[in-house]
Amino acid sequence: MKGLIIKDLLFIKNTWKNLILIFIGSLLLSIALGNYLLAIVCVPVMLLTSGINTFQTDEFYNSDAYTLSYPLSRKEIVTSKFLFTLVMLGISTYIGCMIYVLIYFIIHPGYNGLNTYMLRELLMLEISGLLVDSIFYPIIYKYGCEKSRFVLMSIIILLLGIGSILSVYINVFKIDAIDWNAVINFIEQYGLFSLTVLVVIMSIISYILSLLAYRHKDY
C-alpha cells in the first residue's frame, strides 16, 4: 500500500514544471489585481485535487491490471488513494503557507494585498477541494474516468434544475423574509468548522461507496 502512495507522489513530482508556470501566472495576476490570494491558493488547491488526475494515469496505463496481482486487497488499494489525498492535504497546506511567507518577506505588498485572513481562505478552499475529491472518487471507481464525466455532468445539470425551481419558489415566498445578514455572520463565524464537519462526513461516505464500487468491479 505504501508503494501505491509513492507511485502517485511520483506522478505529481513529474508535473512540477507545470506547477511552477501556474504559480508564476497566478502571481503575475495577483500583482496586477493588488490581491495575492490567487497566488497563495492556486498551486495548493491544484495539488490537493491531483488525486483525480492519478485515476486518469492509472486508467491510461491500465495499472489495475497488475496492481490486483499484488498481495494487496481491493480495500487496501482504495485506502491507499484516500491516504494519498491526506498526504497531499498536508503538502499543499505547507506549500500554501510557504508561498504566503515568501510573498510577505520578498514583495512586501502591504495590508490590502496580503493579510493573515488569506490563510483561512486557503484552508476553506482546501477543505472544499477535499469535498470535490469525495464526490469524484466513488463515481470514478464505479464508472471510470471517461464515463464519470457524463455522470457528473448529469448530476450538475440536475442540481442546476433543482436550484432554478427553488429560486422561483423562494421568490414566490418573498426572499426578503430571509435574514441574509445572519446567514453571512454564521458563515464568517462557523463556516470553516461547518465545512470541516461536512467534509469529514462526506469523506467517510465516499470511502464506503468507493469500497463497494471497487469490490464489485471486474477487470
N, C-alpha and C positions, 0 to 999 in steps of 0.2 A: 504493500500500500504506500509506503514511503517512496518507492521508485516511481509510482504514478504521479505523486505530487511533484517530485523533482522533474519528471518529464514535462509537466505543464509549466513549471517555472522556467525551464529551458526554452520553451516556446515563447514566453514573454521576454526572455533575455534577447532573443533574436529580433525583437521589434524595437530595441532601444533607440535606433536611429530615427525611426518614425516618431517615437515619443518625444525626442529632442526637438524635432521640427515642429511638432504640435505645440510644445511648450513655448518655443520661440514665437510662433504665430500668435498664441494666446497672450504672451507677454507684450508683444507689439500692439495688439488690440487693446490691452489693458492700459498701456501708456497713452494711447490715443484717446481713450474714454476717460482717463483720470481715475479709474477704479480698478484695483488689482485682484478682485475676486475671481475673475475668469482665469487668470494666470495661476492662482492658487489651487483651484478645484479641477481644472480641465484634465491634467495628466492623472491625478489620483482617482478620479471617477472612471476614467477610461481603463485604468489598471484594474479597478475593482470589478468592472463588468467584463473583463477579458476572459472570464471563465466560459462565457458563451462562445467566444472565438475558439477556445480549445476543443469544444464539441465539433466545430466545423473541421478543424485539423484532424481530429480522430476519425471523422467520417471520411475525409478525403483519402487518408492513408489506410482506411479500414482497420484501425487499431484494435477494435473489439474482437476481430477475428483471432488475434494471437493473445490479447490480454486475457481472454476467457480460458486460454490454455495454461495460464499460470496457476500456481497453487493459491488462488485468491477466490473468495466467494463473490457473488454479484453484490452482496451487501457491502463488502469491503471496497469494491470498485466505486460504488455510488458514494460511500462515505469519504473516499479519497478526494472526490470532486468538491464536496462540501467543506472538507478540511482545507483544501487548496484555496477556496473562497475566503475562509477565515484568515489564512496566511496573507492573502492579498489585501485584506482589510487592514491588517497591521502594517504591511509595507506601504500601502497607499496613504494611510494616516501619517506615517513617519515622513514620507516624501512631501506631502502637503505642508506639514509643519516646517520642514527644512526650506521649502520654497518661500514660505512666509518670512522666515528668519533672514534668508538671503536678500529678499526684496527690501526688508526693513533696514538692514545694515548697509546694503550697497547703494540702493536707489534713494532712500530717504524720501518717500513720496508724501509724507505728511499725514495728518489725521484723516482727512477726507478720502485719500486714496487708499489707505491701509489702516485697519484697526483690528483689535482682537475679536470683535464680533464676527469677522470673516471666518475665524476658526470654528465658531459654532455653525456657520453656514456650511463649512466643509464637512463637519460631522453629519449634518442633516442630509446633505447630498449623498454622502457615502452610505448612510443608512437607507436612503431611497434607492441607491444602486443595489444594495442587498435585497430590497423588495423586488426590484426588477429581476434579479437572478432567481429569486424564489418562485417567481411566476414562470420564468422561461424553463428552468431545469426539468420539471416534470413533463412539460409538453414536448421538449426535445427528446427526453428518454422514451416517450410514448410514440412520437411520430417521426423523429429525426429532424435534422436542421431544415431541410427543404420544406417538408410538409408543415412543420411547426410555424413557418412564416404565414401560411394561409390560415392556419388555425388561429393564430394571434390576431391577424387582420380581421377575421370574423368576430372575434371577441371585442376588439376595439370598436368596430362598426356597431355591434350590438350595444355596447356601453354608451356610445355617442347617441344612438337612437333612444335609449332609456333616459339619458340626460336631457335630450331635447324634449321628450314628453314631460319629464318632471319640471323642466323650466317653464313650460306652458302652464302647468297646474300651479306652480309656485306664483306665477303672475296672476293667475285667477284668484288665488287665495291671499293676494296682497303681500308682495315681497317685503314691503315696508314693515311688516309685523316682526321681521327677524331683526334682532339686535346685533348688527354687524360689528359694533364696537366690542361687544362682549366676546364674539367669536374671534376677533383679531387678538384681543387680550389673552384669551385662552391659548391660542396658537403660540404667542410670544412667550408665555409663561410655561406651558406644559407641552408645547409642540414636539420638542426633542424627546422627552420622556414617552409621550404617547406614541410617537413614530417608532421608537425603540421597542416598546412592548408589542406593537403591531407586527414589526419585522421578526421578532423572536417567535411569535405565534405562527406567522406565515412560513418562516423557515422550517419549523417543526413539521407543519403540514406538507410543505414542499418535499422534505426529506422522506416522509412516509409515502407520499404519492410517487416519488421517484423510484423508491424501492419496489413498489408494486408494479410500476410500469416496466422496470428493467428486468425484474424476475420473470415476467411473462413474455419478454421479447425474444424472438428467435433470430438467429444469425446464420 
